[in-house]
Amino acid sequence: MADDSKATDVGARYAQALFDLAKDQGAIAAVEADLKALKAMRADSADLRALLASPAFSAEDKAKGLAAIADKARFNATTKKFLGLISANRRADALPAMIAAFEALSADHRGVVSAEVVSALPLTAAQTQGVAAALRTALGKDPEIETRVDPSLLGGIKVRVGSRLFDASLRSKLDSLKFALKRA
């Protein structure tokens, strides 16, 4: 299995190429919407994750699967071609890194910052606005927040902005306390 930094490097290079092409075609928003939809599909489907990650599937199988998804979801032509290219180049396993890198490039282009907020319970609208206000103050840019629920956090939140992680979860505090008690 390829290491994460290699997949991230590949993802960044492909994302930059896709971003440049989408920019030239005036299709950044459409391609980003397609990639966000594909990201959600991947998160919801173990079969899709297996198709993309497993070397047991040929490049042709991956291309057919991604083409069928792209057709059914009515993806932009640029996105469809991109999915075909990464399948042909045997890079479908790096798709999550490509999507993350494209989202970062698009957010930077719009002058905003992307943030992923993970909480133990769904955030209310007021809580989401509070997190957005805190990020705006801390980062000096308007944040685009994507929320996700992870009950294993027990409480609190984790906020990831780029490579920075702000962890205020109860789970990490308990783990820190457990580690400190073991050392005592």
Beta strands, then each sheet from edge to edge (+ up, - down):
strand 1: 112-119
strand 2: 142-149
strand 3: 156-161
strand 4: 164-169
sheet 1: 2+ 1+ 3- 4+
end
